Amino acid sequence: MDIQSWTYSIVAVTFALYIGIAIRSRARTTSGFYVAGQGVPAFANGMATAADWMSAASFISMAGLISFMGYDGAIYLLGWTGGYVLLALLLAPYLRKFGKFTVPEFVGDRYYSQTARVVAVVCAIFISFTYVAGQMRGVGVVFSRFLEVDIDTGVYIGMGMVFVFATLGGMRGITYTQVAQYCVLIVAYLIPAVAISLDLTGQAFPQVGFGSKLVSGPSAGIHLLEAIDQIHRDLGLPEYTGAFIAGKRSMIDVLAVTLALMVGTAGLPHVIIRFYTVRTVRLARWSAFWAISFIALLYTTAPAVAAFARVNLIQTLHERPYAEAPEWFKSWETTGLITFEDHNGDGRIQYSEDSNAELTIDKDIMVLANPEIARLPAWVVALVAAGGLAAALSTAAGLLLVISTSISHDLIKSIFHQGMTEGRELLLARISAGGAVLLAGYAGIHPPGYVAATVAFAFGLAAASFFPVLVLGVFSKRVTREGAIAGMVTGIAFTAAYILYFKILGWGGREGWWFGISPEGIGSLGMLINFAITLGVSRFTDPPPPEVQAMVEEIRRPSSEA
């Protein structure tokens, strides 16, 4: 069978599996819809958390970014993995001990204010929609190539899938669907990585192949990274392993982006809510252990995948006559995600990355195209497509559940209609999830950037809004509602305005960046502003009531359960 036939077959099987799990695990109570009845085993929750957290940005875009950025791409590895460790150690056990359903619920109770709850709801929805735009674009990219439909149609198909297992199953259905999706995405990521590592370096483990010598191709006998650096020098590009040199990010921007991704991870509501799905604080800690173990399988492989793709791409295309371009190139060219313009009229593809570049490559295609570039079997290519869809859909479902919960539970039931019955609340949650799917589809058709950049914006917004009030809410009894509200509003408004000005509207340029910090990293500055405003306002307002201070002490107090 050809690639398209294999893709249709594998995608159909995996989609049937996801839908079957959603139907079998459908939620019948609000507790089941919001937190899976708090009955998920730690091992399964760790796997679901890994799938929820490793979005299309991790599967599709991260290795593509590292492939083009080289050393600078380490910001995504360090930021996202470090952030998860920060979340697991600093926040998750305490928030789980608090025992409620959502982050806005914690903010509302800890800061003894319905206004604080509403601000947290608005922040959660804004962050989640920004994040989900990247996931839906990832779905569109996969479908546009492998099912030969346009990106918009691919987004519509993804919307239909998410609608089924988000509105029907709720957190219970999403959790066990994500377990299956993790299995699909990790197998899809590792099989081609191992095959390409064996072909290029003779090493079965990509993590070992990353530091080994090439055994085939024009650079045989040279270490992989040395070969890439030499290829870059020959093309007049900055060295792949070079740091803080011309043509790459500055040290301050690398630090800012890494910090924003790290603390943003610890403030993401769709990740935090996963720790509410287990029964005890002890199981929440075990969930974190299993999750980081499952995440490490992909994250330690990504740099190798990026390097393999870089070598294969340049050696396959540079100085090749356009008329003799490989079949994979022509296939991706029809999607518009690769374009070639013969500026000098010689009919050959010259690879460069300056303003006169003849070849334009969307960073989001590198992982998906890598098996084709390496001439792996059609079924492997199709499996990677299914893995990309699993990564995007699993995170999209988790984000849409956060939006649904924020609207139905944190906003309408908790503030406007406190006497709502459980049945009506469950119906409202499903309606909210359905409406969120429609808006998410629109965001995926009109995203603010490529997948990882769009996701980076969401992390920056989470860093600037939630992280300070969550940390201070757990570790300080003196922070007040006025301080928390002022900090959240100021932090997210500043960060959103900066991203809007420089990235969405395209006003100004790099020379206008504050302190040389890019829009992807501005969340770190927004976080510092939030901390300063929260602590400053709290200093000049009345301290929290005694019962709130007692609650903070109780959250931090070790218990036999922990």
C-alpha positions as CSV (number, residue, x, y, z in Angstrom):
1,M,0.0,0.0,0.0
2,D,1.1,3.6,-0.5
3,I,1.5,6.2,2.2
4,Q,-2.0,7.6,1.9
5,S,-3.6,4.1,2.1
6,W,-1.6,3.2,5.2
7,T,-2.4,6.6,6.7
8,Y,-6.2,6.1,6.2
9,S,-6.0,2.6,7.7
10,I,-3.9,3.5,10.8
11,V,-5.7,6.7,11.5
12,A,-9.1,5.0,11.1
13,V,-8.1,2.3,13.6
14,T,-6.7,4.7,16.2
15,F,-9.7,7.0,15.9
16,A,-12.1,4.0,16.3
17,L,-10.1,3.1,19.5
18,Y,-10.4,6.6,20.9
19,I,-14.1,6.9,20.3
20,G,-14.7,3.4,21.7
21,I,-12.8,4.3,24.9
22,A,-14.8,7.6,25.2
23,I,-18.1,5.8,24.8
24,R,-17.1,3.1,27.3
25,S,-15.8,5.6,29.8
26,R,-18.4,8.3,29.4
27,A,-19.0,10.4,32.5
28,R,-22.4,10.3,34.3
29,T,-21.6,12.7,37.2
30,T,-20.0,16.1,37.4
31,S,-17.2,14.5,39.4
32,G,-16.6,12.0,36.6
33,F,-16.8,14.8,34.0
34,Y,-14.4,17.2,35.8
35,V,-11.9,14.9,37.6
36,A,-12.7,11.4,36.5
37,G,-14.3,10.6,39.9
38,Q,-10.7,10.9,41.4
39,G,-10.3,7.2,40.8
40,V,-7.6,7.1,38.2
41,P,-4.5,4.8,39.1
42,A,-1.2,6.7,39.4
43,F,0.4,4.7,36.5
44,A,-2.5,5.5,34.1
45,N,-2.6,9.1,35.3
46,G,1.1,9.5,34.7
47,M,0.7,8.2,31.1
48,A,-2.4,10.4,30.5
49,T,-0.5,13.4,32.0
50,A,2.4,12.8,29.6
51,A,0.0,12.7,26.6
52,D,-1.8,15.7,27.9
53,W,1.4,17.7,28.4
54,M,3.3,16.5,25.3
55,S,1.2,18.3,22.7
56,A,1.7,18.8,19.0
57,A,4.4,21.2,20.0
58,S,6.4,18.4,21.6
59,F,5.7,15.8,18.9
60,I,5.6,17.8,15.7
61,S,7.3,21.1,16.3
62,M,10.0,20.8,18.9
63,A,12.4,18.6,17.0
64,G,11.7,20.8,13.9
65,L,12.7,23.9,15.9
66,I,15.8,22.2,17.3
67,S,16.7,21.1,13.7
68,F,16.7,24.7,12.5
69,M,17.8,26.5,15.7
70,G,20.5,24.1,16.9
71,Y,21.8,24.9,20.4
72,D,19.1,27.6,20.8
73,G,16.4,24.9,20.5
74,A,17.5,23.6,23.9
75,I,15.3,26.3,25.4
76,Y,12.3,24.1,24.7
77,L,13.8,21.0,26.2
78,L,15.0,22.8,29.3
79,G,12.0,24.9,29.8
80,W,9.3,22.3,29.3
81,T,11.0,19.4,31.2
82,G,12.3,21.7,34.0
83,G,8.9,23.2,34.3
84,Y,7.2,19.9,34.9
85,V,9.7,19.0,37.7
86,L,8.9,22.4,39.2
87,L,5.2,21.8,39.0
88,A,5.5,18.3,40.5
89,L,7.6,19.4,43.4
90,L,6.4,22.9,44.1
91,L,2.7,23.0,43.5
92,A,1.0,19.7,42.6
93,P,0.9,18.0,46.0
94,Y,-0.4,21.1,47.7
95,L,-3.1,21.8,45.2
96,R,-4.2,18.2,45.3
97,K,-4.4,18.4,49.1
98,F,-6.6,21.4,48.7
99,G,-9.1,19.0,47.2
100,K,-11.2,21.0,44.8
101,F,-11.7,20.6,41.1
102,T,-9.9,23.5,39.4
103,V,-7.3,26.2,39.6
104,P,-9.9,29.1,39.6
105,E,-11.6,27.3,42.5
106,F,-8.3,27.4,44.5
107,V,-7.7,31.0,43.6
108,G,-11.3,32.0,44.6
109,D,-11.1,30.2,48.0
110,R,-7.5,31.0,48.9
111,Y,-8.0,34.7,48.0
112,Y,-11.5,34.8,49.6
113,S,-12.9,36.6,46.6
114,Q,-15.4,35.9,43.8
115,T,-13.6,38.6,41.8
116,A,-10.4,36.7,42.1
117,R,-12.2,33.6,40.9
118,V,-13.6,35.4,37.8
119,V,-10.2,36.8,36.9
120,A,-8.7,33.3,37.2
121,V,-11.5,31.9,35.0
122,V,-10.8,34.6,32.3
123,C,-7.0,33.8,32.5
124,A,-7.6,30.1,32.2
125,I,-9.9,30.5,29.2
126,F,-7.5,32.9,27.5
127,I,-4.5,30.7,28.1
128,S,-6.3,27.5,27.0
129,F,-7.6,29.1,23.7
130,T,-4.1,30.3,22.9
131,Y,-2.7,26.8,23.5
132,V,-5.4,25.0,21.7
133,A,-4.8,27.1,18.5
134,G,-1.4,25.4,18.2
135,Q,-2.9,21.9,18.7
136,M,-5.6,22.4,16.0
137,R,-3.0,23.8,13.6
138,G,-0.9,20.6,14.2
139,V,-3.9,18.5,13.3
140,G,-4.4,20.5,10.1
141,V,-0.7,20.1,9.1
142,V,-0.9,16.3,9.5
143,F,-4.1,15.9,7.6
144,S,-3.0,18.4,4.8
145,R,-0.1,16.2,3.8
146,F,-1.1,12.6,4.5
147,L,-4.8,12.7,3.7
148,E,-4.3,15.2,1.0
149,V,-6.8,17.8,2.2
150,D,-6.2,21.4,2.9
151,I,-5.3,22.5,6.5
152,D,-8.7,24.0,7.2
153,T,-10.4,20.7,6.4
154,G,-7.9,18.9,8.6
155,V,-8.8,21.2,11.5
156,Y,-12.6,20.5,10.9
157,I,-11.9,16.7,11.1
158,G,-9.9,17.2,14.3
159,M,-12.8,19.3,15.8
160,G,-15.2,16.5,15.2
161,M,-12.9,14.0,17.0
162,V,-12.3,16.2,20.0
163,F,-16.0,17.0,20.2
164,V,-16.8,13.3,20.7
165,F,-14.5,12.4,23.4
166,A,-14.4,15.7,25.2
167,T,-18.2,16.3,25.4
168,L,-19.2,12.7,25.9
169,G,-16.5,11.2,28.2
170,G,-15.4,14.3,30.1
171,M,-12.2,13.8,32.2
172,R,-13.0,10.1,32.6
173,G,-13.2,9.5,28.9
174,I,-10.3,11.9,28.1
175,T,-8.0,10.2,30.7
176,Y,-8.2,6.7,29.2
177,T,-8.3,8.0,25.7
178,Q,-5.0,9.8,26.5
179,V,-3.5,6.6,27.8
180,A,-4.1,5.1,24.4
181,Q,-2.9,8.2,22.6
182,Y,0.3,8.2,24.6
183,C,1.0,4.6,23.5
184,V,0.4,5.6,19.9
185,L,2.5,8.7,19.9
186,I,5.5,7.3,21.7
187,V,5.6,4.2,19.4
188,A,5.3,6.5,16.4
189,Y,8.1,8.7,17.6
190,L,10.6,6.0,18.6
191,I,10.3,3.6,15.6
192,P,11.6,6.0,13.0
193,A,14.1,7.5,15.4
194,V,15.6,4.1,16.0
195,A,15.5,3.1,12.3
196,I,17.2,6.4,11.2
197,S,19.8,6.2,14.0
198,L,20.8,2.7,12.9
199,D,21.0,3.8,9.3
200,L,23.2,6.9,10.0
201,T,25.2,5.9,13.0
202,G,24.8,2.2,13.5
203,Q,23.4,2.8,17.0
204,A,20.0,1.4,18.0
205,F,19.5,4.1,20.7
206,P,19.0,7.5,19.2
207,Q,20.3,9.1,22.4
208,V,23.6,7.3,21.7
209,G,23.5,7.9,18.0
210,F,23.3,11.7,18.7
211,G,26.9,11.6,20.0
212,S,28.3,9.0,17.5
213,K,30.0,9.0,14.2
214,L,28.2,8.8,10.9
215,V,28.6,5.5,9.1
216,S,27.0,6.5,5.8
217,G,26.8,9.5,3.5
218,P,29.3,12.1,2.5
219,S,30.3,12.8,6.1
220,A,30.9,9.1,7.1
221,G,33.5,8.8,9.9
222,I,32.7,12.2,11.4
223,H,30.7,12.7,14.6
224,L,27.1,13.7,13.8
225,L,27.3,17.2,15.4
226,E,30.7,17.9,13.9
227,A,29.3,17.0,10.5
228,I,26.3,19.4,11.0
229,D,28.7,22.2,12.1
230,Q,30.8,21.7,9.0
231,I,27.8,21.6,6.7
232,H,26.7,24.9,8.3
233,R,30.1,26.5,7.8
234,D,30.1,25.4,4.2
235,L,26.7,27.1,3.7
236,G,27.7,30.2,5.6
237,L,25.3,29.5,8.4
238,P,25.9,29.9,12.2
239,E,27.3,26.7,13.7
240,Y,24.6,24.3,14.8
241,T,26.2,23.8,18.2
242,G,27.1,27.5,18.6
243,A,25.7,29.5,21.5
244,F,25.1,33.3,21.7
245,I,26.7,34.0,18.4
246,A,25.7,36.2,15.5
247,G,22.5,34.9,13.9
248,K,21.3,33.2,17.1
249,R,19.4,34.2,20.2
250,S,21.1,36.4,22.8
251,M,21.9,35.1,26.2
252,I,19.2,37.2,27.9
253,D,16.6,36.0,25.4
254,V,17.5,32.3,25.9
255,L,17.3,32.8,29.7
256,A,13.9,34.6,29.4
257,V,12.3,32.0,27.0
258,T,13.5,29.1,29.1
259,L,12.2,30.7,32.3
260,A,8.9,31.5,30.7
261,L,8.4,28.0,29.5
262,M,9.5,26.6,32.9
263,V,7.2,28.6,35.2
264,G,4.5,28.6,32.5
265,T,4.4,24.8,32.7
266,A,3.9,25.1,36.5
267,G,1.0,27.4,35.9
268,L,-0.9,25.6,33.1
269,P,-4.4,24.7,34.3
270,H,-4.9,21.7,32.1
271,V,-1.8,20.1,33.5
272,I,-2.5,21.0,37.1
273,I,-6.0,19.6,36.9
274,R,-4.6,16.1,36.2
275,F,-3.4,15.9,39.8
276,Y,-7.0,16.1,41.0
277,T,-7.9,12.9,39.3
278,V,-6.2,10.6,41.8
279,R,-7.5,9.9,45.4
280,T,-4.6,11.0,47.5
281,V,-1.6,13.3,47.7
282,R,0.7,10.3,47.7
283,L,-0.8,9.1,44.4
284,A,-0.4,12.6,43.0
285,R,3.3,12.4,43.7
286,W,3.5,8.9,42.0
287,S,1.6,10.3,39.1
288,A,4.2,13.0,38.7
289,F,7.0,10.3,38.8
290,W,5.4,8.2,36.1
291,A,4.6,11.2,34.0
292,I,8.2,12.5,33.9
293,S,9.4,9.0,33.1
294,F,7.0,8.7,30.1
295,I,7.9,12.3,29.0
296,A,11.6,11.5,29.1
297,L,11.3,8.8,26.5
298,L,10.3,11.4,23.9
299,Y,12.3,14.4,25.2
300,T,15.7,12.6,25.3
301,T,15.0,11.4,21.7
302,A,14.0,14.8,20.2
303,P,17.5,16.3,19.9
304,A,18.7,13.2,18.0
305,V,15.6,13.3,15.7
306,A,16.4,17.0,15.0
307,A,20.0,16.3,14.1
308,F,19.2,13.3,11.9
309,A,16.6,15.4,10.1
310,R,19.0,18.3,9.6
311,V,21.7,16.1,8.0
312,N,19.2,14.2,5.8
313,L,17.4,17.4,4.7
314,I,20.5,19.3,3.6
315,Q,22.3,16.4,2.0
316,T,19.2,15.3,0.1
317,L,18.3,18.8,-1.3
318,H,21.3,21.1,-1.5
319,E,22.5,21.6,-5.0
320,R,20.1,19.1,-6.4
321,P,18.3,19.9,-9.7
322,Y,14.7,20.9,-8.9
323,A,13.5,18.5,-11.7
324,E,15.1,15.6,-9.8
325,A,13.6,16.6,-6.4
326,P,12.5,13.5,-4.4
327,E,8.9,12.4,-4.3
328,W,8.5,13.5,-0.6
329,F,9.5,17.0,-1.6
330,K,6.9,17.2,-4.3
331,S,4.2,15.9,-1.9
332,W,4.9,18.5,0.7
333,E,5.2,21.2,-1.9
334,T,1.5,20.7,-2.8
335,T,0.6,21.6,0.8
336,G,2.4,24.9,0.6
337,L,4.5,24.0,3.6
338,I,7.6,23.8,1.4
339,T,8.2,26.3,-1.4
340,F,11.0,26.7,-3.9
341,E,11.8,29.9,-5.9
342,D,14.7,29.7,-8.4
343,H,16.2,33.1,-7.8
344,N,19.3,32.6,-9.9
345,G,17.6,30.6,-12.7
346,D,20.0,27.7,-12.6
347,G,17.3,25.1,-11.9
348,R,19.1,23.8,-8.8
349,I,18.0,24.0,-5.1
350,Q,20.5,26.0,-3.1
351,Y,19.9,25.8,0.6
352,S,20.3,29.0,2.6
353,E,18.5,30.8,5.4
354,D,19.0,34.5,4.4
355,S,16.6,36.9,2.8
356,N,17.3,35.5,-0.7
357,A,16.7,31.9,0.3
358,E,15.3,29.8,-2.5
359,L,13.9,27.1,-0.2
360,T,11.3,27.9,2.4
361,I,10.4,25.1,4.9
362,D,7.8,25.2,7.6
363,K,9.4,24.1,10.8
364,D,6.3,22.1,11.7
365,I,6.9,19.5,9.0
366,M,10.4,18.2,10.0
367,V,9.3,15.3,12.2
368,L,6.5,14.3,9.9
369,A,8.7,14.5,6.8
370,N,11.8,12.9,8.4
371,P,10.7,9.2,7.7
372,E,10.1,10.0,4.1
373,I,13.4,11.8,3.7
374,A,15.1,8.8,5.2
375,R,13.1,6.5,2.8
376,L,11.5,4.4,5.6
377,P,8.6,2.1,4.7
378,A,5.2,3.7,4.0
379,W,3.6,2.2,7.2
380,V,6.2,4.0,9.3
381,V,5.4,7.3,7.7
382,A,1.7,6.7,8.3
383,L,2.4,5.7,11.9
384,V,4.1,9.1,12.5
385,A,1.1,10.8,11.1
386,A,-1.1,9.0,13.6
387,G,1.3,9.8,16.4
388,G,1.1,13.5,15.5
389,L,-2.7,13.4,15.6
390,A,-2.6,11.6,18.9
391,A,-0.4,14.3,20.5
392,A,-2.5,17.2,19.2
393,L,-5.8,15.7,20.0
394,S,-4.9,14.5,23.5
395,T,-3.8,18.0,24.6
396,A,-6.7,19.7,22.8
397,A,-9.2,17.6,24.7
398,G,-7.5,18.5,28.0
399,L,-7.6,22.2,27.2
400,L,-11.2,22.1,26.1
401,L,-12.1,20.4,29.3
402,V,-10.5,23.3,31.3
403,I,-12.5,25.8,29.3
404,S,-15.7,23.8,29.8
405,T,-15.1,23.5,33.6
406,S,-14.2,27.1,33.9
407,I,-17.4,28.2,32.3
408,S,-19.9,25.7,33.9
409,H,-18.4,25.1,37.3
410,D,-16.2,28.1,38.2
411,L,-18.3,30.8,36.6
412,I,-22.0,29.9,36.2
413,K,-22.5,27.4,39.1
414,S,-20.2,29.0,41.6
415,I,-21.2,32.6,41.0
416,F,-24.4,33.1,39.0
417,H,-26.5,29.9,39.7
418,Q,-25.3,28.3,42.9
419,G,-28.4,26.1,43.3
420,M,-27.9,24.4,40.0
421,T,-28.6,20.6,40.0
422,E,-25.9,18.2,39.1
423,G,-27.7,17.0,36.0
424,R,-28.1,20.5,34.7
425,E,-24.4,21.3,35.5
426,L,-23.3,18.2,33.6
427,L,-25.4,19.3,30.6
428,L,-24.0,22.8,30.8
429,A,-20.4,21.4,30.9
430,R,-21.0,19.4,27.8
431,I,-22.6,22.4,26.0
432,S,-19.6,24.6,27.1
433,A,-17.2,22.0,25.7
434,G,-19.0,21.9,22.4
435,G,-18.9,25.7,22.1
436,A,-15.2,25.7,23.0
437,V,-14.5,23.1,20.2
438,L,-16.0,25.5,17.6
439,L,-13.9,28.5,18.8
440,A,-10.8,26.3,19.0
441,G,-11.3,25.3,15.4
442,Y,-11.4,28.9,14.4
443,A,-8.2,29.6,16.4
444,G,-6.5,26.6,14.7
445,I,-7.4,28.0,11.2
446,H,-6.0,31.4,12.2
447,P,-3.1,30.7,14.6
448,P,-0.7,33.4,15.6
449,G,2.3,31.4,14.5
450,Y,3.8,27.9,14.0
451,V,2.8,25.3,16.6
452,A,5.6,25.6,19.1
453,A,5.6,29.4,18.9
454,T,1.9,29.6,19.6
455,V,2.3,27.2,22.5
456,A,5.2,29.3,23.8
457,F,2.8,32.2,24.0
458,A,0.4,30.2,26.1
459,F,3.2,29.3,28.5
460,G,4.2,32.9,28.7
461,L,0.6,33.9,29.6
462,A,0.4,31.2,32.2
463,A,3.7,32.3,33.7
464,A,2.6,35.9,33.9
465,S,-0.8,35.1,35.4
466,F,-1.1,31.9,37.4
467,F,2.4,31.0,38.6
468,P,2.9,33.9,41.1
469,V,-0.5,33.6,42.7
470,L,-0.3,29.9,43.0
471,V,3.1,29.9,44.6
472,L,2.3,32.8,46.9
473,G,-1.1,31.3,47.7
474,V,0.6,28.1,49.0
475,F,3.7,29.5,50.6
476,S,2.6,32.9,52.0
477,K,-0.2,33.6,54.4
478,R,0.2,37.4,54.0
479,V,-0.8,37.8,50.3
480,T,-4.2,39.4,49.9
481,R,-7.0,39.2,47.4
482,E,-6.3,42.8,46.3
483,G,-2.7,41.9,45.6
484,A,-3.6,38.6,43.7
485,I,-6.2,40.3,41.5
486,A,-3.9,43.2,40.7
487,G,-1.0,40.9,40.0
488,M,-2.9,38.5,37.7
489,V,-4.5,41.3,35.7
490,T,-1.3,43.3,35.3
491,G,0.8,40.2,34.4
492,I,-1.4,38.8,31.8
493,A,-2.4,42.2,30.3
494,F,1.3,43.2,29.9
495,T,2.3,39.9,28.4
496,A,-0.7,39.7,26.0
497,A,-0.1,43.3,24.9
498,Y,3.6,42.6,24.2
499,I,2.8,39.5,22.1
500,L,0.0,41.3,20.3
501,Y,2.2,44.3,19.4
502,F,5.3,42.5,18.2
503,K,3.9,39.2,17.0
504,I,0.3,39.4,16.0
505,L,0.1,42.9,14.6
506,G,3.8,42.8,13.5
507,W,4.5,46.3,14.7
508,G,8.1,47.1,15.7
509,G,11.0,44.7,15.2
510,R,13.7,43.0,17.1
511,E,15.3,46.3,17.9
512,G,12.2,47.3,19.8
513,W,12.2,44.3,22.1
514,W,12.4,45.2,25.8
515,F,15.9,44.2,27.1
516,G,16.2,42.1,23.9
517,I,13.5,39.7,25.1
518,S,11.4,38.1,22.3
519,P,7.6,37.7,22.5
520,E,8.2,34.0,23.3
521,G,10.1,34.9,26.4
522,I,8.2,38.0,27.6
523,G,6.1,35.9,30.0
524,S,9.2,35.8,32.3
525,L,9.1,39.6,32.7
526,G,5.3,39.5,33.1
527,M,5.8,37.0,35.9
528,L,8.2,39.3,37.7
529,I,5.8,42.2,37.3
530,N,3.0,40.0,38.7
531,F,5.2,39.1,41.7
532,A,6.1,42.7,42.4
533,I,2.5,44.0,42.1
534,T,1.0,41.1,44.2
535,L,3.5,41.6,47.0
536,G,3.4,45.4,46.8
537,V,-0.4,45.7,47.0
538,S,-0.6,43.0,49.7
539,R,1.8,45.0,51.8
540,F,-0.6,47.9,51.9
541,T,-3.9,46.0,52.3
542,D,-5.5,44.2,55.2
543,P,-4.2,40.7,55.8
544,P,-6.3,37.6,54.9
545,P,-8.9,36.4,57.4
546,P,-7.7,34.0,60.1
547,E,-9.6,31.1,58.5
548,V,-7.8,31.6,55.2
549,Q,-4.4,31.7,56.9
550,A,-5.4,28.5,58.7
551,M,-6.2,26.9,55.4
552,V,-2.8,27.8,54.0
553,E,-1.1,26.2,57.0
554,E,-3.2,23.1,56.6
555,I,-2.3,22.7,52.9
556,R,1.4,22.8,53.8
557,R,1.1,20.5,56.9
558,P,2.4,17.0,56.2
559,S,-0.3,14.3,56.7
560,S,-0.3,10.5,57.0
561,E,-1.9,10.4,53.5
562,A,1.0,12.2,51.9
